[in-house]
């Protein structure tokens, strides 16, 4: 059943459209509705409907700009039906270049709506019938996995190169590799089946990387359309365009997963420091514990928390020492040892650098204030 999103800023029009006909009779199902283009755009990204029926004049984002944004995204293969009033027809004409399939003039007649849906249903069914079934695709993969084309073999060298470029966020180089790859497809006159298998293999390798980084390929907005195109008889030019868009998203997804992974790792390291500051720990010690290069760890810590590792560790130790000076009667050398300093002299020096006074002076100042308070009473 084909899914439909209704977009109109007037509630009664949306309600009228929903109740005007039995949508399921025409093999359609309303999957959502929105009151402006911006809201519809968010919904379309989430649900990827087959059809969008939209008004032209709406607040926030009008129907023309909604269609333009969807088309420019090159991700969502929606079909469009425009709703327009008499005075809006000049705007509706602009939508023709964006591939709008039908127009409904207000007030909408039931017969016009059903005719538009019947026409659109035929188009959608024709597109569906040009696609291979899932089993046919599996059989095809089995038949041509090790085949090349007419007489040659699939060159897999570009596959490894492309994956490395994607992982290293070298998008411009990846785009050049894809251009060369598709040129090779043409020069070698690869059979369509061989091209599909070759692209399928590359897609799977990318998805394996995403999964290995705890990502979810189901969140990729470009994947479903690319997979549909592999099942369908689309042109090599269209395949190249869709594959490029997929690679662009894959570069962004992998880069974000890498940043998330590093942030998660550096947060673990920070927690370790917070819990073990009183031990004799160092940047080298922690780097070895977490299997990281010490220089890289230092740079990552500074980039994440805007403070150098050594300064952060010192700050924690001094703050804990101040707490102990306030709340206990431990000697200065005992406090120094308790917060992780090997040398009491070094502790006193660093404390004075940060607080402008020695630990003893800090404690005496607090005691002096307490005596003044008691005297005042």
C-alpha positions as CSV (number, residue, x, y, z in Angstrom):
1,X,0.0,0.0,0.0
2,X,1.4,3.4,-1.0
3,X,1.8,6.0,1.8
4,X,0.6,9.6,1.6
5,X,1.5,12.8,3.6
6,X,-1.1,15.6,3.5
7,X,0.2,19.2,3.8
8,X,-2.2,22.1,4.3
9,X,-2.3,24.9,6.8
10,X,-6.1,24.6,7.0
11,X,-7.2,21.8,9.3
12,X,-10.7,21.4,7.7
13,X,-9.1,20.8,4.3
14,X,-6.9,18.1,5.6
15,X,-9.9,16.5,7.4
16,X,-12.0,16.8,4.2
17,X,-9.3,15.1,2.1
18,X,-9.1,12.2,4.6
19,X,-12.8,11.7,4.7
20,X,-13.6,12.4,1.1
21,X,-12.7,8.9,-0.1
22,X,-11.8,5.4,1.1
23,X,-8.0,5.7,0.5
24,X,-7.3,2.0,0.8
25,X,-9.7,1.3,-2.1
26,X,-7.1,3.0,-4.3
27,X,-4.2,1.3,-2.5
28,X,-3.2,4.4,-0.6
29,X,-2.8,5.0,3.2
30,X,-2.4,8.4,4.9
31,X,0.8,8.1,7.0
32,X,0.8,11.7,8.3
33,X,-0.3,15.3,8.0
34,X,1.4,18.6,8.4
35,X,0.2,22.2,8.6
36,X,3.2,23.8,6.9
37,X,6.2,22.9,4.7
38,X,8.7,22.9,7.5
39,X,6.7,20.4,9.6
40,X,6.1,18.4,6.5
41,X,9.9,18.3,5.7
42,X,10.6,16.8,9.1
43,X,7.9,14.3,8.7
44,X,9.1,13.2,5.2
45,X,12.6,12.7,6.5
46,X,11.1,10.4,9.2
47,X,8.6,8.4,7.1
48,X,9.8,8.6,3.5
49,X,6.3,8.6,2.0
50,X,5.5,7.6,-1.6
51,X,3.2,10.6,-2.2
52,X,3.0,14.2,-0.9
53,X,-0.2,16.1,-1.5
54,X,0.5,19.7,-0.6
55,X,-1.1,23.2,-0.7
56,X,0.9,26.0,-2.2
57,X,0.4,29.0,0.1
58,X,1.3,28.1,3.7
59,X,3.2,29.8,6.5
60,X,6.8,29.1,7.4
61,X,7.5,27.2,4.2
62,X,5.2,27.1,1.2
63,X,4.5,24.1,-1.0
64,X,6.8,25.1,-3.8
65,X,9.8,25.4,-1.5
66,X,8.9,22.2,0.2
67,X,9.0,20.3,-3.2
68,X,12.2,22.1,-4.1
69,X,13.9,21.1,-0.9
70,X,12.8,17.5,-1.3
71,X,14.1,17.4,-4.9
72,X,17.4,19.1,-4.0
73,X,18.0,16.6,-1.2
74,X,18.1,13.9,-3.9
75,X,17.1,11.4,-1.2
76,X,13.3,11.1,-1.1
77,X,11.7,9.8,-4.3
78,X,8.2,11.3,-3.5
79,X,5.5,11.9,-6.1
80,X,3.7,15.2,-5.7
81,X,0.1,16.4,-6.1
82,X,-0.4,20.2,-5.8
83,X,-3.5,21.8,-4.3
84,X,-4.1,25.3,-5.6
85,X,-6.6,28.0,-5.8
86,X,-7.5,30.0,-8.9
87,X,-5.2,32.9,-7.9
88,X,-2.4,30.5,-7.2
89,X,-2.2,28.7,-10.5
90,X,0.8,30.9,-11.7
91,X,2.7,29.5,-8.7
92,X,1.6,26.0,-9.5
93,X,3.1,26.3,-12.9
94,X,6.5,26.7,-11.2
95,X,6.1,23.3,-9.8
96,X,6.1,21.6,-13.2
97,X,9.9,21.8,-13.4
98,X,10.1,19.9,-10.1
99,X,8.2,17.0,-11.5
100,X,4.8,17.5,-10.0
101,X,2.5,14.7,-11.2
102,X,-0.9,16.3,-10.8
103,X,-2.9,19.4,-9.8
104,X,-6.1,19.7,-7.8
105,X,-8.0,22.9,-8.0
106,X,-9.9,24.2,-4.9
107,X,-12.6,23.4,-4.0
108,X,-11.5,19.8,-4.5
109,X,-13.9,17.4,-6.2
110,X,-14.1,13.8,-5.2
111,X,-13.9,12.6,-8.8
112,X,-10.8,14.7,-9.5
113,X,-9.0,13.3,-6.4
114,X,-9.8,9.7,-7.3
115,X,-8.7,10.2,-10.9
116,X,-5.4,11.7,-9.7
117,X,-4.8,8.8,-7.4
118,X,-5.6,6.3,-10.1
119,X,-3.1,7.9,-12.4
120,X,-0.5,8.0,-9.7
121,X,-1.1,4.4,-8.7
122,X,-0.4,3.2,-12.2
123,X,2.9,5.1,-12.2
124,X,3.9,3.7,-8.9
125,X,2.9,0.1,-9.9
126,X,4.9,0.5,-13.2
127,X,8.0,1.5,-11.3
128,X,7.5,-1.4,-8.8
129,X,7.1,-3.9,-11.7
130,X,10.5,-2.9,-13.1
131,X,12.2,-4.0,-9.9
132,X,13.5,-7.4,-9.2
133,X,11.9,-9.4,-6.4
134,X,13.9,-10.0,-3.3
135,X,14.5,-13.7,-4.3
136,X,15.4,-12.7,-7.8
137,X,18.0,-10.3,-6.4
138,X,19.5,-13.1,-4.2
139,X,19.6,-15.4,-7.1
140,X,21.2,-12.7,-9.2
141,X,23.9,-12.1,-6.5
142,X,24.6,-15.9,-6.5
143,X,24.9,-16.0,-10.2
144,X,27.2,-13.1,-10.8
145,X,29.1,-12.7,-7.5
146,X,32.2,-14.0,-9.1
147,X,31.4,-13.0,-12.7
148,X,32.6,-9.9,-14.3
149,X,30.7,-8.9,-17.3
150,X,30.7,-10.1,-20.8
151,X,34.2,-11.5,-20.7
152,X,36.1,-9.7,-18.0
153,X,36.4,-9.8,-14.2
154,X,35.3,-7.2,-11.7
155,X,38.2,-5.0,-10.6
156,X,38.0,-4.7,-6.8
157,X,41.0,-2.5,-6.3
158,X,38.9,0.7,-6.3
159,X,36.7,-0.9,-3.6
160,X,39.5,-0.9,-0.9
161,X,40.6,2.6,-2.0
162,X,37.1,4.0,-1.7
163,X,36.5,2.5,1.7
164,X,39.7,4.0,3.1
165,X,38.8,7.4,1.6
166,X,35.3,7.2,3.2
167,X,36.8,6.2,6.6
168,X,39.4,9.0,6.5
169,X,36.8,11.7,5.6
170,X,38.5,12.4,2.2
171,X,35.2,13.1,0.4
172,X,36.6,14.9,-2.6
173,X,39.0,12.0,-3.3
174,X,36.1,9.5,-2.8
175,X,34.0,11.4,-5.4
176,X,36.9,11.2,-7.8
177,X,37.3,7.5,-7.2
178,X,33.6,7.0,-7.9
179,X,33.8,8.9,-11.1
180,X,36.7,6.7,-12.2
181,X,34.9,3.6,-11.1
182,X,31.8,4.3,-13.2
183,X,34.0,5.3,-16.1
184,X,35.6,1.8,-15.8
185,X,32.1,0.2,-15.8
186,X,31.4,1.9,-19.1
187,X,34.8,1.2,-20.7
188,X,34.7,-2.5,-19.8
189,X,31.0,-2.7,-20.8
190,X,30.1,-4.4,-17.5
191,X,26.7,-6.0,-17.5
192,X,24.1,-4.3,-15.3
193,X,24.1,-7.3,-13.0
194,X,27.8,-7.1,-12.5
195,X,27.6,-3.3,-11.7
196,X,24.9,-3.9,-9.1
197,X,26.9,-6.7,-7.4
198,X,30.0,-4.5,-7.4
199,X,28.1,-1.6,-5.8
200,X,26.4,-4.0,-3.4
201,X,29.8,-5.3,-2.2
202,X,31.0,-1.7,-1.7
203,X,27.8,-0.8,0.2
204,X,28.1,-3.8,2.5
205,X,31.7,-2.9,3.4
206,X,30.7,0.6,4.3
207,X,27.8,-0.7,6.4
208,X,30.1,-3.2,8.1
209,X,32.3,-0.3,9.2
210,X,29.3,1.6,10.5
211,X,28.2,-1.5,12.5
212,X,31.7,-2.1,13.9
213,X,31.5,1.5,15.3
214,X,28.2,0.7,17.0
215,X,26.3,2.7,14.4
216,X,22.9,1.8,12.9
217,X,22.6,1.8,9.1
218,X,18.8,2.0,9.5
219,X,19.3,5.7,10.4
220,X,20.9,6.4,7.0
221,X,18.4,8.4,5.0
222,X,20.0,7.6,1.6
223,X,20.3,3.8,2.0
224,X,16.8,2.7,1.3
225,X,16.5,4.6,-2.0
226,X,19.9,3.3,-3.1
227,X,19.0,-0.2,-2.3
228,X,15.7,0.2,-4.3
229,X,17.7,1.5,-7.2
230,X,19.9,-1.6,-7.2
231,X,16.7,-3.7,-7.5
232,X,15.4,-1.6,-10.3
233,X,16.4,-1.0,-13.9
234,X,17.7,2.5,-13.5
235,X,20.4,4.2,-15.6
236,X,24.1,4.1,-14.8
237,X,23.9,7.9,-14.4
238,X,21.2,7.6,-11.8
239,X,23.0,4.9,-10.0
240,X,26.1,7.0,-9.9
241,X,24.2,9.9,-8.5
242,X,22.5,7.9,-5.8
243,X,25.8,6.1,-4.9
244,X,27.5,9.5,-4.5
245,X,24.8,10.8,-2.2
246,X,25.1,7.6,-0.1
247,X,28.9,8.0,0.1
248,X,28.5,11.6,1.2
249,X,26.2,10.6,4.0
250,X,28.5,7.6,4.9
251,X,31.4,10.0,5.3
252,X,29.4,12.2,7.7
253,X,28.0,9.2,9.7
254,X,31.4,7.5,10.2
255,X,33.0,10.8,11.1
256,X,30.3,11.5,13.7
257,X,30.5,7.9,15.1
258,X,34.3,8.4,15.4
259,X,33.9,11.6,17.3
260,X,31.2,10.0,19.6
261,X,33.5,7.1,20.2
262,X,36.4,9.3,21.1
263,X,34.3,11.4,23.3
264,X,33.0,8.3,25.1
265,X,36.6,7.2,25.5
266,X,37.9,10.5,26.8
267,X,34.9,10.7,29.3
268,X,36.0,7.3,30.6
269,X,39.5,8.6,31.0
270,X,38.3,11.7,32.8
271,X,36.2,9.5,35.2
272,X,39.3,7.4,35.8
273,X,41.3,10.6,36.8
274,X,38.5,11.8,39.0
275,X,38.5,8.5,40.9
276,X,42.2,7.9,41.0
277,X,43.8,11.4,41.3
278,X,45.3,10.3,44.7
279,X,47.3,7.6,43.0
280,X,50.6,8.2,41.3
281,X,49.1,8.5,37.9
282,X,50.6,10.3,34.8
283,X,49.6,10.9,31.2
284,X,51.9,8.0,30.1
285,X,50.3,5.7,32.7
286,X,46.8,6.4,31.6
287,X,47.7,6.3,27.9
288,X,49.1,2.8,28.4
289,X,46.0,1.7,30.4
290,X,43.6,2.8,27.7
291,X,45.9,1.7,24.8
292,X,46.4,5.2,23.4
293,X,49.4,7.2,22.3
294,X,50.3,9.7,25.1
295,X,50.7,12.6,22.7
296,X,47.4,11.9,21.1
297,X,45.7,11.5,24.5
298,X,47.1,14.9,25.6
299,X,45.8,16.6,22.5
300,X,42.4,14.9,22.7
301,X,42.0,15.8,26.4
302,X,42.9,19.5,25.7
303,X,40.6,19.6,22.7
304,X,37.7,18.1,24.6
305,X,37.9,19.9,28.0
306,X,40.0,23.0,27.0
307,X,42.5,22.2,29.7
308,X,45.8,20.3,29.6
309,X,45.8,16.9,31.4
310,X,48.5,17.9,33.8
311,X,46.7,21.1,34.8
312,X,43.4,19.2,35.3
313,X,45.0,16.6,37.5
314,X,46.7,19.4,39.6
315,X,43.4,21.3,39.9
316,X,41.6,18.2,41.2
317,X,44.4,17.5,43.7
318,X,44.5,21.1,45.0
319,X,40.7,21.3,45.3
320,X,40.7,18.0,47.4
321,X,43.6,19.3,49.5
322,X,41.6,22.5,50.2
323,X,38.6,20.4,51.3
324,X,40.8,18.3,53.7
325,X,42.4,21.5,55.1
326,X,38.9,22.8,55.8
327,X,37.3,19.6,57.1
328,X,40.1,17.7,58.8
329,X,43.0,18.1,61.2
330,X,45.4,16.1,59.0
331,X,49.0,17.5,58.8
332,X,50.0,19.2,55.6
333,X,52.4,16.3,54.6
334,X,49.5,13.8,55.3
335,X,47.2,15.8,53.0
336,X,49.9,16.0,50.3
337,X,50.3,12.2,50.3
338,X,46.5,11.6,50.5
339,X,45.9,13.7,47.3
340,X,48.7,12.1,45.3
341,X,51.8,14.3,45.8
342,X,55.0,12.4,46.3
343,X,56.8,15.4,47.7
344,X,55.3,17.8,50.3
345,X,57.6,20.6,49.2
346,X,56.2,20.3,45.6
347,X,52.7,20.2,47.0
348,X,53.2,23.4,49.0
349,X,54.8,25.1,46.0
350,X,51.9,24.3,43.6
351,X,49.3,25.1,46.3
352,X,50.9,28.5,46.8
353,X,51.1,29.2,43.0
354,X,47.3,28.5,42.6
355,X,45.9,30.0,45.9
356,X,48.4,32.7,46.6
357,X,49.2,31.3,50.1
358,X,50.6,28.1,51.6
359,X,48.4,25.3,52.8
360,X,49.1,26.3,56.4
361,X,48.2,29.9,55.8
362,X,45.0,28.8,54.1
363,X,44.0,26.8,57.2
364,X,45.1,29.5,59.6
365,X,43.0,32.1,57.7
366,X,39.9,29.8,58.1
367,X,40.7,29.4,61.9
368,X,41.2,33.1,62.3
369,X,37.8,33.8,60.8
370,X,36.2,31.2,63.1
371,X,37.7,32.9,66.1
372,X,36.5,36.3,65.0
373,X,33.0,34.9,64.6
374,X,33.0,33.3,68.1
375,X,34.3,36.6,69.6
376,X,31.6,38.6,67.9
377,X,29.0,36.3,69.5
